[in-house]
Amino acid sequence: MGLREYAAMWRHWADHPPVSLMVAGYLGIKPKPKATANQDAAIAELMGMFGVAPGQPGTIR
């Protein structure tokens, strides 16, 4: 999907939102919260166990 198709999709959704989003809004269902600081720390610790620094490309030995 190119940028042109992506923009067209969003323009269409502005007038005709997906039914799943409309139903979720009607029922008051909210999206799950994003990762918290504790989860980020746990991921960083797990990556450290494998010798990979977060945000840096690792090498396979």
C-alpha distance matrix in Angstrom:
0.0 3.8 6.8 8.1 6.1 6.6 10.1 10.7 10.2 12.6 14.9 15.2 15.9 18.5 20.5 19.6 19.0 18.3 21.7 21.7 21.5 24.2 26.4 26.1 27.1 30.0 31.3 31.0 28.8 27.5 24.8 26.4 27.4 25.8 27.6 31.1 33.1 35.0 31.8 30.8 34.3 34.3 31.1 32.6 35.8 34.2 32.3 35.7 37.3 35.2 35.8 32.3 32.2 29.5 26.9 28.3 27.1 29.7 31.2 32.2 35.9
3.8 0.0 3.8 5.4 5.4 6.2 8.7 10.0 10.7 12.6 14.4 15.5 16.6 18.6 20.8 20.6 20.3 20.2 23.9 24.0 23.4 25.9 28.5 28.1 28.6 31.6 33.2 32.6 30.6 29.0 26.4 28.1 28.7 26.9 28.7 32.0 33.8 36.0 33.1 31.7 35.2 35.5 32.3 33.5 36.9 35.5 33.4 36.6 38.5 36.4 36.7 33.1 32.6 29.9 27.0 28.3 27.4 30.2 31.9 33.2 36.9
6.8 3.8 0.0 3.8 5.5 5.0 6.1 8.6 9.8 10.6 12.3 14.2 15.3 16.6 19.1 19.5 19.2 19.8 23.6 23.7 22.5 25.0 27.8 27.3 27.3 30.4 32.2 31.4 29.6 27.8 25.4 27.2 27.6 25.7 27.8 30.9 32.7 35.1 32.5 30.9 34.5 35.2 32.2 33.2 36.7 35.7 33.7 36.7 38.9 37.1 37.1 33.4 32.5 29.6 26.6 28.2 27.8 30.9 32.9 34.6 38.3
8.1 5.4 3.8 0.0 3.8 5.4 5.3 6.3 8.7 10.1 10.7 12.4 14.3 15.6 17.5 18.1 18.6 19.4 23.2 24.0 22.9 24.8 27.9 27.8 27.8 30.6 32.6 32.1 30.7 29.2 27.1 29.3 29.9 28.5 30.8 33.9 35.9 38.3 35.7 34.3 37.9 38.6 35.7 36.8 40.3 39.3 37.3 40.4 42.6 40.7 40.8 37.1 36.3 33.4 30.4 32.0 31.6 34.6 36.5 38.1 41.8
6.1 5.4 5.5 3.8 0.0 3.8 5.5 5.0 6.1 8.7 9.9 10.5 12.2 14.3 16.0 15.8 16.1 16.5 20.2 21.0 20.3 22.3 25.2 25.3 25.6 28.2 30.2 30.0 28.5 27.3 25.2 27.5 28.6 27.4 29.8 33.1 35.3 37.5 34.7 33.7 37.4 37.7 34.8 36.3 39.7 38.4 36.7 40.0 41.9 40.0 40.5 36.9 36.4 33.4 30.6 32.4 31.7 34.6 36.4 37.7 41.4
6.6 6.2 5.0 5.4 3.8 0.0 3.8 5.4 5.1 6.4 8.8 9.9 10.6 12.5 14.9 14.9 14.4 14.8 18.6 19.0 17.9 20.2 23.0 22.7 22.9 25.8 27.6 27.1 25.5 24.0 21.9 24.1 25.0 23.7 26.2 29.4 31.7 33.9 31.3 30.3 34.0 34.5 31.7 33.2 36.6 35.5 33.9 37.1 39.1 37.5 38.0 34.4 33.6 30.4 27.8 29.9 29.6 32.4 34.6 36.0 39.7
10.1 8.7 6.1 5.3 5.5 3.8 0.0 3.8 5.4 5.2 6.2 8.6 9.9 10.7 13.2 14.0 14.1 15.5 19.3 20.1 18.5 20.3 23.5 23.3 22.9 25.8 28.0 27.3 26.1 24.6 22.9 25.4 26.0 25.0 27.7 30.7 32.9 35.4 33.0 31.9 35.7 36.4 33.8 35.2 38.7 37.9 36.3 39.4 41.6 40.2 40.5 36.8 35.7 32.4 29.7 31.9 31.9 35.0 37.3 38.9 42.7
10.7 10.0 8.6 6.3 5.0 5.4 3.8 0.0 3.8 5.5 5.1 6.2 8.6 9.9 11.4 12.0 12.9 14.3 17.9 19.3 18.2 19.5 22.8 23.2 22.9 25.3 27.8 27.5 26.6 25.6 24.1 26.9 28.0 27.3 30.2 33.3 35.7 38.1 35.6 34.8 38.5 39.1 36.5 38.1 41.5 40.5 39.1 42.3 44.3 42.8 43.3 39.7 38.8 35.6 32.9 35.1 34.9 37.9 40.0 41.4 45.2
10.2 10.7 9.8 8.7 6.1 5.1 5.4 3.8 0.0 3.8 5.5 5.1 6.1 8.7 10.4 9.9 10.0 10.8 14.6 15.7 14.7 16.4 19.4 19.8 19.8 22.3 24.5 24.4 23.3 22.4 20.9 23.7 25.2 24.7 27.6 30.8 33.5 35.6 33.0 32.5 36.3 36.6 34.1 36.0 39.3 38.1 37.0 40.3 42.2 40.8 41.6 38.0 37.3 34.0 31.6 34.0 33.8 36.5 38.7 39.9 43.6
12.6 12.6 10.6 10.1 8.7 6.4 5.2 5.5 3.8 0.0 3.8 5.3 4.9 6.1 9.0 9.5 9.0 10.8 14.5 15.4 13.5 15.1 18.5 18.4 17.9 20.6 22.9 22.4 21.5 20.3 19.0 22.0 23.0 22.7 25.8 28.7 31.4 33.7 31.4 30.9 34.7 35.3 33.0 34.8 38.2 37.3 36.3 39.5 41.5 40.4 41.0 37.5 36.4 32.9 30.6 33.2 33.5 36.3 38.9 40.3 44.0
14.9 14.4 12.3 10.7 9.9 8.8 6.2 5.1 5.5 3.8 0.0 3.8 5.5 5.2 7.1 8.8 9.8 12.3 15.7 17.4 15.5 16.3 19.9 20.3 19.3 21.7 24.4 24.1 23.7 22.7 21.9 25.1 26.2 26.0 29.3 32.0 34.6 37.1 34.9 34.4 38.2 38.9 36.7 38.4 41.8 41.0 40.0 43.1 45.2 44.1 44.7 41.1 39.9 36.4 34.0 36.6 36.9 39.8 42.3 43.8 47.6
15.2 15.5 14.2 12.4 10.5 9.9 8.6 6.2 5.1 5.3 3.8 0.0 3.8 5.4 5.6 5.9 7.7 9.8 13.1 15.2 14.0 14.4 17.8 18.9 18.3 20.2 23.0 23.2 22.8 22.4 21.8 25.1 26.7 26.8 30.2 33.1 36.0 38.1 35.8 35.6 39.4 39.8 37.6 39.6 42.8 41.8 41.0 44.3 46.1 45.0 45.8 42.3 41.4 37.9 35.8 38.3 38.4 41.1 43.5 44.7 48.4
15.9 16.6 15.3 14.3 12.2 10.6 9.9 8.6 6.1 4.9 5.5 3.8 0.0 3.8 5.3 4.7 4.4 6.9 10.3 12.0 10.3 11.1 14.5 15.2 14.6 16.8 19.4 19.5 19.0 18.6 18.1 21.5 23.1 23.6 27.0 29.8 32.9 34.9 32.7 32.7 36.5 36.8 34.9 37.0 40.1 39.2 38.6 41.9 43.7 42.8 43.8 40.3 39.4 35.8 33.9 36.7 36.9 39.6 42.1 43.2 47.0
18.5 18.6 16.6 15.6 14.3 12.5 10.7 9.9 8.7 6.1 5.2 5.4 3.8 0.0 3.8 5.8 6.1 9.6 12.5 14.2 11.8 11.9 15.6 16.2 14.7 16.8 19.8 19.5 19.6 19.0 18.9 22.4 23.6 24.2 27.8 30.3 33.2 35.5 33.6 33.5 37.3 37.9 36.2 38.1 41.3 40.7 40.1 43.2 45.3 44.5 45.3 41.8 40.6 36.9 34.9 37.9 38.4 41.2 44.0 45.3 49.1
20.5 20.8 19.1 17.5 16.0 14.9 13.2 11.4 10.4 9.0 7.1 5.6 5.3 3.8 0.0 3.8 6.3 9.8 12.0 14.6 12.8 11.9 15.6 17.0 15.5 16.8 20.1 20.4 20.9 20.9 21.3 24.9 26.5 27.3 31.0 33.5 36.5 38.7 36.8 36.9 40.6 41.2 39.4 41.5 44.7 43.9 43.4 46.6 48.5 47.8 48.7 45.2 44.1 40.5 38.5 41.4 41.9 44.6 47.2 48.4 52.2
19.6 20.6 19.5 18.1 15.8 14.9 14.0 12.0 9.9 9.5 8.8 5.9 4.7 5.8 3.8 0.0 3.8 6.6 8.6 11.5 10.5 9.6 13.0 14.8 14.0 15.2 18.2 19.0 19.2 19.6 19.9 23.5 25.6 26.5 30.1 32.8 36.0 37.9 35.7 36.1 39.9 40.1 38.3 40.7 43.6 42.6 42.3 45.6 47.3 46.5 47.7 44.3 43.5 39.9 38.1 41.0 41.2 43.7 46.2 47.2 50.9
19.0 20.3 19.2 18.6 16.1 14.4 14.1 12.9 10.0 9.0 9.8 7.7 4.4 6.1 6.3 3.8 0.0 3.8 6.3 8.4 6.8 6.8 10.2 11.4 10.9 12.7 15.4 15.9 15.6 15.9 16.1 19.7 21.8 22.9 26.4 29.2 32.5 34.3 32.1 32.6 36.3 36.4 34.8 37.3 40.2 39.2 39.0 42.3 43.9 43.2 44.5 41.2 40.4 36.8 35.3 38.2 38.6 40.9 43.6 44.5 48.1
18.3 20.2 19.8 19.4 16.5 14.8 15.5 14.3 10.8 10.8 12.3 9.8 6.9 9.6 9.8 6.6 3.8 0.0 3.8 5.5 5.5 6.5 8.9 10.2 11.0 12.6 14.6 15.6 14.6 15.3 15.1 18.4 21.1 22.1 25.5 28.5 31.9 33.3 30.9 31.6 35.3 35.1 33.4 36.1 38.8 37.5 37.4 40.9 42.2 41.5 43.0 39.9 39.4 35.8 34.5 37.4 37.5 39.6 42.0 42.6 46.3
21.7 23.9 23.6 23.2 20.2 18.6 19.3 17.9 14.6 14.5 15.7 13.1 10.3 12.5 12.0 8.6 6.3 3.8 0.0 3.8 5.4 5.0 6.1 8.5 9.8 10.4 12.2 14.0 13.3 14.9 15.4 18.7 21.7 23.3 26.6 29.4 33.0 34.2 31.8 33.0 36.6 36.1 34.7 37.6 40.1 38.7 39.0 42.5 43.5 43.0 44.8 41.8 41.4 37.9 36.9 39.8 39.9 41.8 44.3 44.7 48.3
21.7 24.0 23.7 24.0 21.0 19.0 20.1 19.3 15.7 15.4 17.4 15.2 12.0 14.2 14.6 11.5 8.4 5.5 3.8 0.0 3.8 5.5 5.2 6.1 8.6 9.9 10.6 12.0 10.5 12.0 12.2 15.2 18.4 20.1 23.3 26.2 29.8 30.7 28.3 29.7 33.2 32.6 31.3 34.3 36.6 35.3 35.7 39.2 40.1 39.7 41.6 38.8 38.5 34.9 34.2 37.2 37.4 39.1 41.6 41.9 45.4
21.5 23.4 22.5 22.9 20.3 17.9 18.5 18.2 14.7 13.5 15.5 14.0 10.3 11.8 12.8 10.5 6.8 5.5 5.4 3.8 0.0 3.8 5.5 5.1 6.1 8.6 9.9 10.3 9.2 9.9 10.3 13.8 16.6 18.3 21.8 24.4 28.0 29.3 27.1 28.3 31.8 31.6 30.4 33.3 35.7 34.7 35.1 38.4 39.7 39.4 41.0 38.0 37.4 33.7 32.9 36.0 36.5 38.5 41.3 41.9 45.4
24.2 25.9 25.0 24.8 22.3 20.2 20.3 19.5 16.4 15.1 16.3 14.4 11.1 11.9 11.9 9.6 6.8 6.5 5.0 5.5 3.8 0.0 3.8 5.5 5.1 6.2 8.7 9.8 10.1 11.6 13.0 16.6 19.3 21.4 24.9 27.3 30.9 32.2 30.3 31.6 35.1 34.9 33.9 36.7 39.2 38.3 38.7 42.0 43.3 43.1 44.7 41.8 41.0 37.3 36.5 39.7 40.3 42.3 45.0 45.7 49.2
26.4 28.5 27.8 27.9 25.2 23.0 23.5 22.8 19.4 18.5 19.9 17.8 14.5 15.6 15.6 13.0 10.2 8.9 6.1 5.2 5.5 3.8 0.0 3.8 5.4 5.0 6.1 8.4 8.5 11.1 12.8 16.0 19.1 21.6 24.9 27.2 30.9 31.8 29.9 31.6 34.9 34.5 33.7 36.8 38.9 37.9 38.6 41.9 42.9 42.9 44.8 42.0 41.5 37.9 37.4 40.6 41.1 42.8 45.5 46.0 49.4
26.1 28.1 27.3 27.8 25.3 22.7 23.3 23.2 19.8 18.4 20.3 18.9 15.2 16.2 17.0 14.8 11.4 10.2 8.5 6.1 5.1 5.5 3.8 0.0 3.8 5.5 5.2 5.9 4.9 7.3 9.1 12.3 15.4 18.0 21.3 23.5 27.2 28.1 26.3 28.0 31.3 30.9 30.3 33.3 35.4 34.6 35.4 38.6 39.7 39.8 41.7 39.0 38.3 34.7 34.4 37.7 38.4 40.1 42.9 43.4 46.8
27.1 28.6 27.3 27.8 25.6 22.9 22.9 22.9 19.8 17.9 19.3 18.3 14.6 14.7 15.5 14.0 10.9 11.0 9.8 8.6 6.1 5.1 5.4 3.8 0.0 3.8 5.5 5.0 6.1 7.6 10.1 13.6 16.0 18.7 22.3 24.1 27.7 29.0 27.5 29.0 32.3 32.3 31.8 34.6 36.9 36.3 37.1 40.1 41.4 41.7 43.3 40.5 39.5 35.8 35.3 38.7 39.7 41.6 44.6 45.4 48.8
30.0 31.6 30.4 30.6 28.2 25.8 25.8 25.3 22.3 20.6 21.7 20.2 16.8 16.8 16.8 15.2 12.7 12.6 10.4 9.9 8.6 6.2 5.0 5.5 3.8 0.0 3.8 5.5 7.8 10.4 13.4 16.6 19.1 22.0 25.5 27.2 30.8 31.9 30.5 32.3 35.5 35.3 35.0 37.9 40.0 39.4 40.3 43.4 44.5 44.9 46.6 43.9 43.0 39.3 38.9 42.4 43.3 45.1 48.0 48.7 52.0
31.3 33.2 32.2 32.6 30.2 27.6 28.0 27.8 24.5 22.9 24.4 23.0 19.4 19.8 20.1 18.2 15.4 14.6 12.2 10.6 9.9 8.7 6.1 5.2 5.5 3.8 0.0 3.8 5.6 9.1 12.2 14.8 17.6 20.8 24.0 25.6 29.3 29.9 28.6 30.7 33.7 33.3 33.2 36.3 38.1 37.4 38.7 41.7 42.6 43.1 45.1 42.6 41.8 38.2 38.2 41.6 42.6 44.1 47.0 47.5 50.7
31.0 32.6 31.4 32.1 30.0 27.1 27.3 27.5 24.4 22.4 24.1 23.2 19.5 19.5 20.4 19.0 15.9 15.6 14.0 12.0 10.3 9.8 8.4 5.9 5.0 5.5 3.8 0.0 3.8 6.2 9.9 12.5 14.7 18.1 21.3 22.6 26.2 27.1 26.1 28.0 31.0 30.9 31.0 33.8 35.7 35.3 36.6 39.4 40.6 41.3 43.0 40.4 39.5 35.8 35.8 39.4 40.6 42.2 45.3 46.0 49.2
28.8 30.6 29.6 30.7 28.5 25.5 26.1 26.6 23.3 21.5 23.7 22.8 19.0 19.6 20.9 19.2 15.6 14.6 13.3 10.5 9.2 10.1 8.5 4.9 6.1 7.8 5.6 3.8 0.0 3.8 6.8 9.2 12.1 15.3 18.4 20.0 23.8 24.4 23.1 25.1 28.1 27.8 27.7 30.7 32.5 32.0 33.2 36.2 37.2 37.8 39.6 37.1 36.3 32.8 32.8 36.3 37.3 38.9 41.9 42.4 45.6
27.5 29.0 27.8 29.2 27.3 24.0 24.6 25.6 22.4 20.3 22.7 22.4 18.6 19.0 20.9 19.6 15.9 15.3 14.9 12.0 9.9 11.6 11.1 7.3 7.6 10.4 9.1 6.2 3.8 0.0 3.8 6.5 8.7 11.9 15.2 16.8 20.5 21.5 20.2 22.0 25.1 25.1 24.9 27.7 29.8 29.4 30.5 33.3 34.6 35.3 36.9 34.3 33.2 29.6 29.6 33.1 34.4 36.1 39.2 40.0 43.2
24.8 26.4 25.4 27.1 25.2 21.9 22.9 24.1 20.9 19.0 21.9 21.8 18.1 18.9 21.3 19.9 16.1 15.1 15.4 12.2 10.3 13.0 12.8 9.1 10.1 13.4 12.2 9.9 6.8 3.8 0.0 3.8 6.4 8.9 12.3 14.4 18.1 19.2 17.5 19.0 22.3 22.2 21.7 24.5 26.7 26.2 27.1 30.0 31.4 31.8 33.4 30.7 29.8 26.1 26.1 29.5 30.7 32.3 35.5 36.3 39.5
26.4 28.1 27.2 29.3 27.5 24.1 25.4 26.9 23.7 22.0 25.1 25.1 21.5 22.4 24.9 23.5 19.7 18.4 18.7 15.2 13.8 16.6 16.0 12.3 13.6 16.6 14.8 12.5 9.2 6.5 3.8 0.0 3.8 6.5 9.3 11.4 15.2 15.8 14.0 16.0 19.1 18.8 18.5 21.5 23.4 22.9 24.1 27.0 28.1 28.8 30.5 28.0 27.2 23.7 24.1 27.5 28.8 30.2 33.3 34.0 37.1
27.4 28.7 27.6 29.9 28.6 25.0 26.0 28.0 25.2 23.0 26.2 26.7 23.1 23.6 26.5 25.6 21.8 21.1 21.7 18.4 16.6 19.3 19.1 15.4 16.0 19.1 17.6 14.7 12.1 8.7 6.4 3.8 0.0 3.8 6.7 8.1 11.8 13.0 11.8 13.3 16.4 16.7 16.7 19.2 21.3 21.4 22.5 25.0 26.6 27.5 28.8 26.3 25.1 21.5 22.0 25.6 27.3 28.8 32.1 33.1 36.2
25.8 26.9 25.7 28.5 27.4 23.7 25.0 27.3 24.7 22.7 26.0 26.8 23.6 24.2 27.3 26.5 22.9 22.1 23.3 20.1 18.3 21.4 21.6 18.0 18.7 22.0 20.8 18.1 15.3 11.9 8.9 6.5 3.8 0.0 3.8 6.4 9.8 11.4 9.7 10.4 13.8 14.4 13.9 16.2 18.6 18.8 19.4 22.0 23.8 24.5 25.6 22.9 21.5 17.9 18.2 21.8 23.6 25.2 28.6 29.8 32.9
27.6 28.7 27.8 30.8 29.8 26.2 27.7 30.2 27.6 25.8 29.3 30.2 27.0 27.8 31.0 30.1 26.4 25.5 26.6 23.3 21.8 24.9 24.9 21.3 22.3 25.5 24.0 21.3 18.4 15.2 12.3 9.3 6.7 3.8 0.0 3.8 6.8 8.0 5.9 6.8 10.1 10.6 10.3 12.6 14.9 15.2 16.0 18.4 20.2 21.2 22.3 19.8 18.5 15.1 16.0 19.5 21.4 22.7 26.1 27.3 30.1
31.1 32.0 30.9 33.9 33.1 29.4 30.7 33.3 30.8 28.7 32.0 33.1 29.8 30.3 33.5 32.8 29.2 28.5 29.4 26.2 24.4 27.3 27.2 23.5 24.1 27.2 25.6 22.6 20.0 16.8 14.4 11.4 8.1 6.4 3.8 0.0 3.8 5.4 5.3 6.3 8.7 10.0 10.8 12.5 14.3 15.5 16.7 18.4 20.3 21.9 22.7 20.6 18.9 15.7 17.1 20.6 23.0 24.1 27.6 28.9 31.5
33.1 33.8 32.7 35.9 35.3 31.7 32.9 35.7 33.5 31.4 34.6 36.0 32.9 33.2 36.5 36.0 32.5 31.9 33.0 29.8 28.0 30.9 30.9 27.2 27.7 30.8 29.3 26.2 23.8 20.5 18.1 15.2 11.8 9.8 6.8 3.8 0.0 3.8 5.4 5.0 6.1 8.6 9.9 10.4 12.2 14.2 15.3 16.3 18.5 20.4 20.8 18.9 16.8 14.0 15.7 19.1 21.8 22.8 26.4 27.9 30.3
35.0 36.0 35.1 38.3 37.5 33.9 35.4 38.1 35.6 33.7 37.1 38.1 34.9 35.5 38.7 37.9 34.3 33.3 34.2 30.7 29.3 32.2 31.8 28.1 29.0 31.9 29.9 27.1 24.4 21.5 19.2 15.8 13.0 11.4 8.0 5.4 3.8 0.0 3.8 5.4 5.1 6.2 8.7 9.9 10.5 12.3 14.3 15.2 16.7 19.0 19.9 18.6 17.1 14.7 17.2 20.2 22.6 23.0 26.3 27.4 29.5
31.8 33.1 32.5 35.7 34.7 31.3 33.0 35.6 33.0 31.4 34.9 35.8 32.7 33.6 36.8 35.7 32.1 30.9 31.8 28.3 27.1 30.3 29.9 26.3 27.5 30.5 28.6 26.1 23.1 20.2 17.5 14.0 11.8 9.7 5.9 5.3 5.4 3.8 0.0 3.8 5.4 5.0 6.2 8.6 9.8 10.5 12.3 14.1 15.4 17.2 18.5 16.8 15.8 13.1 15.4 18.4 20.3 20.7 24.0 24.9 27.3
30.8 31.7 30.9 34.3 33.7 30.3 31.9 34.8 32.5 30.9 34.4 35.6 32.7 33.5 36.9 36.1 32.6 31.6 33.0 29.7 28.3 31.6 31.6 28.0 29.0 32.3 30.7 28.0 25.1 22.0 19.0 16.0 13.3 10.4 6.8 6.3 5.0 5.4 3.8 0.0 3.8 5.4 5.2 6.2 8.6 9.9 10.6 12.2 14.4 15.8 16.4 14.4 12.8 9.8 11.9 15.1 17.4 18.2 21.7 23.0 25.5
34.3 35.2 34.5 37.9 37.4 34.0 35.7 38.5 36.3 34.7 38.2 39.4 36.5 37.3 40.6 39.9 36.3 35.3 36.6 33.2 31.8 35.1 34.9 31.3 32.3 35.5 33.7 31.0 28.1 25.1 22.3 19.1 16.4 13.8 10.1 8.7 6.1 5.1 5.4 3.8 0.0 3.8 5.5 5.0 6.1 8.6 9.9 10.4 12.5 14.7 15.1 13.8 12.2 10.2 13.1 15.7 18.2 18.4 21.7 23.0 25.0
34.3 35.5 35.2 38.6 37.7 34.5 36.4 39.1 36.6 35.3 38.9 39.8 36.8 37.9 41.2 40.1 36.4 35.1 36.1 32.6 31.6 34.9 34.5 30.9 32.3 35.3 33.3 30.9 27.8 25.1 22.2 18.8 16.7 14.4 10.6 10.0 8.6 6.2 5.0 5.4 3.8 0.0 3.8 5.4 5.1 6.2 8.6 9.7 10.8 13.0 14.4 13.5 12.9 11.3 14.5 16.7 18.5 18.1 21.2 21.8 23.7
31.1 32.3 32.2 35.7 34.8 31.7 33.8 36.5 34.1 33.0 36.7 37.6 34.9 36.2 39.4 38.3 34.8 33.4 34.7 31.3 30.4 33.9 33.7 30.3 31.8 35.0 33.2 31.0 27.7 24.9 21.7 18.5 16.7 13.9 10.3 10.8 9.9 8.7 6.2 5.2 5.5 3.8 0.0 3.8 5.4 5.0 6.1 8.5 9.9 11.1 12.5 10.8 10.5 8.4 11.4 13.6 15.1 14.9 18.1 18.8 21.1
32.6 33.5 33.2 36.8 36.3 33.2 35.2 38.1 36.0 34.8 38.4 39.6 37.0 38.1 41.5 40.7 37.3 36.1 37.6 34.3 33.3 36.7 36.8 33.3 34.6 37.9 36.3 33.8 30.7 27.7 24.5 21.5 19.2 16.2 12.6 12.5 10.4 9.9 8.6 6.2 5.0 5.4 3.8 0.0 3.8 5.5 5.1 6.1 8.7 10.2 10.4 8.8 7.6 6.1 9.6 11.5 13.6 13.4 16.7 18.0 20.0
35.8 36.9 36.7 40.3 39.7 36.6 38.7 41.5 39.3 38.2 41.8 42.8 40.1 41.3 44.7 43.6 40.2 38.8 40.1 36.6 35.7 39.2 38.9 35.4 36.9 40.0 38.1 35.7 32.5 29.8 26.7 23.4 21.3 18.6 14.9 14.3 12.2 10.5 9.8 8.6 6.1 5.1 5.4 3.8 0.0 3.8 5.5 5.0 6.4 9.1 9.8 9.7 9.4 9.2 12.9 14.2 15.9 14.9 17.7 18.5 19.9
34.2 35.5 35.7 39.3 38.4 35.5 37.9 40.5 38.1 37.3 41.0 41.8 39.2 40.7 43.9 42.6 39.2 37.5 38.7 35.3 34.7 38.3 37.9 34.6 36.3 39.4 37.4 35.3 32.0 29.4 26.2 22.9 21.4 18.8 15.2 15.5 14.2 12.3 10.5 9.9 8.6 6.2 5.0 5.5 3.8 0.0 3.8 5.4 5.2 7.0 9.1 8.9 10.0 9.8 13.2 14.2 15.1 13.7 16.1 16.3 17.8
32.3 33.4 33.7 37.3 36.7 33.9 36.3 39.1 37.0 36.3 40.0 41.0 38.6 40.1 43.4 42.3 39.0 37.4 39.0 35.7 35.1 38.7 38.6 35.4 37.1 40.3 38.7 36.6 33.2 30.5 27.1 24.1 22.5 19.4 16.0 16.7 15.3 14.3 12.3 10.6 9.9 8.6 6.1 5.1 5.5 3.8 0.0 3.8 5.4 5.3 6.5 5.3 6.6 6.8 10.1 10.5 11.3 10.0 12.7 13.4 15.2
35.7 36.6 36.7 40.4 40.0 37.1 39.4 42.3 40.3 39.5 43.1 44.3 41.9 43.2 46.6 45.6 42.3 40.9 42.5 39.2 38.4 42.0 41.9 38.6 40.1 43.4 41.7 39.4 36.2 33.3 30.0 27.0 25.0 22.0 18.4 18.4 16.3 15.2 14.1 12.2 10.4 9.7 8.5 6.1 5.0 5.4 3.8 0.0 3.8 5.3 4.9 5.5 6.2 7.9 11.5 11.4 12.6 10.9 13.3 14.2 15.3
37.3 38.5 38.9 42.6 41.9 39.1 41.6 44.3 42.2 41.5 45.2 46.1 43.7 45.3 48.5 47.3 43.9 42.2 43.5 40.1 39.7 43.3 42.9 39.7 41.4 44.5 42.6 40.6 37.2 34.6 31.4 28.1 26.6 23.8 20.2 20.3 18.5 16.7 15.4 14.4 12.5 10.8 9.9 8.7 6.4 5.2 5.4 3.8 0.0 3.8 5.6 7.6 9.6 11.3 14.8 14.4 14.9 12.5 14.1 14.0 14.6
35.2 36.4 37.1 40.7 40.0 37.5 40.2 42.8 40.8 40.4 44.1 45.0 42.8 44.5 47.8 46.5 43.2 41.5 43.0 39.7 39.4 43.1 42.9 39.8 41.7 44.9 43.1 41.3 37.8 35.3 31.8 28.8 27.5 24.5 21.2 21.9 20.4 19.0 17.2 15.8 14.7 13.0 11.1 10.2 9.1 7.0 5.3 5.3 3.8 0.0 3.8 5.6 8.8 10.8 13.7 12.7 12.3 9.4 10.6 10.2 11.1
35.8 36.7 37.1 40.8 40.5 38.0 40.5 43.3 41.6 41.0 44.7 45.8 43.8 45.3 48.7 47.7 44.5 43.0 44.8 41.6 41.0 44.7 44.8 41.7 43.3 46.6 45.1 43.0 39.6 36.9 33.4 30.5 28.8 25.6 22.3 22.7 20.8 19.9 18.5 16.4 15.1 14.4 12.5 10.4 9.8 9.1 6.5 4.9 5.6 3.8 0.0 3.8 6.6 9.6 12.3 10.6 10.7 7.9 9.3 10.0 10.7
32.3 33.1 33.4 37.1 36.9 34.4 36.8 39.7 38.0 37.5 41.1 42.3 40.3 41.8 45.2 44.3 41.2 39.9 41.8 38.8 38.0 41.8 42.0 39.0 40.5 43.9 42.6 40.4 37.1 34.3 30.7 28.0 26.3 22.9 19.8 20.6 18.9 18.6 16.8 14.4 13.8 13.5 10.8 8.8 9.7 8.9 5.3 5.5 7.6 5.6 3.8 0.0 3.8 6.4 8.6 7.1 7.4 5.5 8.2 9.9 11.7
32.2 32.6 32.5 36.3 36.4 33.6 35.7 38.8 37.3 36.4 39.9 41.4 39.4 40.6 44.1 43.5 40.4 39.4 41.4 38.5 37.4 41.0 41.5 38.3 39.5 43.0 41.8 39.5 36.3 33.2 29.8 27.2 25.1 21.5 18.5 18.9 16.8 17.1 15.8 12.8 12.2 12.9 10.5 7.6 9.4 10.0 6.6 6.2 9.6 8.8 6.6 3.8 0.0 3.8 6.2 5.4 7.7 7.4 10.8 13.2 15.1
29.5 29.9 29.6 33.4 33.4 30.4 32.4 35.6 34.0 32.9 36.4 37.9 35.8 36.9 40.5 39.9 36.8 35.8 37.9 34.9 33.7 37.3 37.9 34.7 35.8 39.3 38.2 35.8 32.8 29.6 26.1 23.7 21.5 17.9 15.1 15.7 14.0 14.7 13.1 9.8 10.2 11.3 8.4 6.1 9.2 9.8 6.8 7.9 11.3 10.8 9.6 6.4 3.8 0.0 3.8 5.5 8.2 9.2 12.9 15.2 17.7
26.9 27.0 26.6 30.4 30.6 27.8 29.7 32.9 31.6 30.6 34.0 35.8 33.9 34.9 38.5 38.1 35.3 34.5 36.9 34.2 32.9 36.5 37.4 34.4 35.3 38.9 38.2 35.8 32.8 29.6 26.1 24.1 22.0 18.2 16.0 17.1 15.7 17.2 15.4 11.9 13.1 14.5 11.4 9.6 12.9 13.2 10.1 11.5 14.8 13.7 12.3 8.6 6.2 3.8 0.0 3.8 6.7 9.2 12.9 15.7 18.6
28.3 28.3 28.2 32.0 32.4 29.9 31.9 35.1 34.0 33.2 36.6 38.3 36.7 37.9 41.4 41.0 38.2 37.4 39.8 37.2 36.0 39.7 40.6 37.7 38.7 42.4 41.6 39.4 36.3 33.1 29.5 27.5 25.6 21.8 19.5 20.6 19.1 20.2 18.4 15.1 15.7 16.7 13.6 11.5 14.2 14.2 10.5 11.4 14.4 12.7 10.6 7.1 5.4 5.5 3.8 0.0 3.8 6.3 9.8 13.0 15.6
27.1 27.4 27.8 31.6 31.7 29.6 31.9 34.9 33.8 33.5 36.9 38.4 36.9 38.4 41.9 41.2 38.6 37.5 39.9 37.4 36.5 40.3 41.1 38.4 39.7 43.3 42.6 40.6 37.3 34.4 30.7 28.8 27.3 23.6 21.4 23.0 21.8 22.6 20.3 17.4 18.2 18.5 15.1 13.6 15.9 15.1 11.3 12.6 14.9 12.3 10.7 7.4 7.7 8.2 6.7 3.8 0.0 3.8 6.8 10.0 13.0
29.7 30.2 30.9 34.6 34.6 32.4 35.0 37.9 36.5 36.3 39.8 41.1 39.6 41.2 44.6 43.7 40.9 39.6 41.8 39.1 38.5 42.3 42.8 40.1 41.6 45.1 44.1 42.2 38.9 36.1 32.3 30.2 28.8 25.2 22.7 24.1 22.8 23.0 20.7 18.2 18.4 18.1 14.9 13.4 14.9 13.7 10.0 10.9 12.5 9.4 7.9 5.5 7.4 9.2 9.2 6.3 3.8 0.0 3.8 6.7 9.5
31.2 31.9 32.9 36.5 36.4 34.6 37.3 40.0 38.7 38.9 42.3 43.5 42.1 44.0 47.2 46.2 43.6 42.0 44.3 41.6 41.3 45.0 45.5 42.9 44.6 48.0 47.0 45.3 41.9 39.2 35.5 33.3 32.1 28.6 26.1 27.6 26.4 26.3 24.0 21.7 21.7 21.2 18.1 16.7 17.7 16.1 12.7 13.3 14.1 10.6 9.3 8.2 10.8 12.9 12.9 9.8 6.8 3.8 0.0 3.8 6.3
32.2 33.2 34.6 38.1 37.7 36.0 38.9 41.4 39.9 40.3 43.8 44.7 43.2 45.3 48.4 47.2 44.5 42.6 44.7 41.9 41.9 45.7 46.0 43.4 45.4 48.7 47.5 46.0 42.4 40.0 36.3 34.0 33.1 29.8 27.3 28.9 27.9 27.4 24.9 23.0 23.0 21.8 18.8 18.0 18.5 16.3 13.4 14.2 14.0 10.2 10.0 9.9 13.2 15.2 15.7 13.0 10.0 6.7 3.8 0.0 3.8
35.9 36.9 38.3 41.8 41.4 39.7 42.7 45.2 43.6 44.0 47.6 48.4 47.0 49.1 52.2 50.9 48.1 46.3 48.3 45.4 45.4 49.2 49.4 46.8 48.8 52.0 50.7 49.2 45.6 43.2 39.5 37.1 36.2 32.9 30.1 31.5 30.3 29.5 27.3 25.5 25.0 23.7 21.1 20.0 19.9 17.8 15.2 15.3 14.6 11.1 10.7 11.7 15.1 17.7 18.6 15.6 13.0 9.5 6.3 3.8 0.0
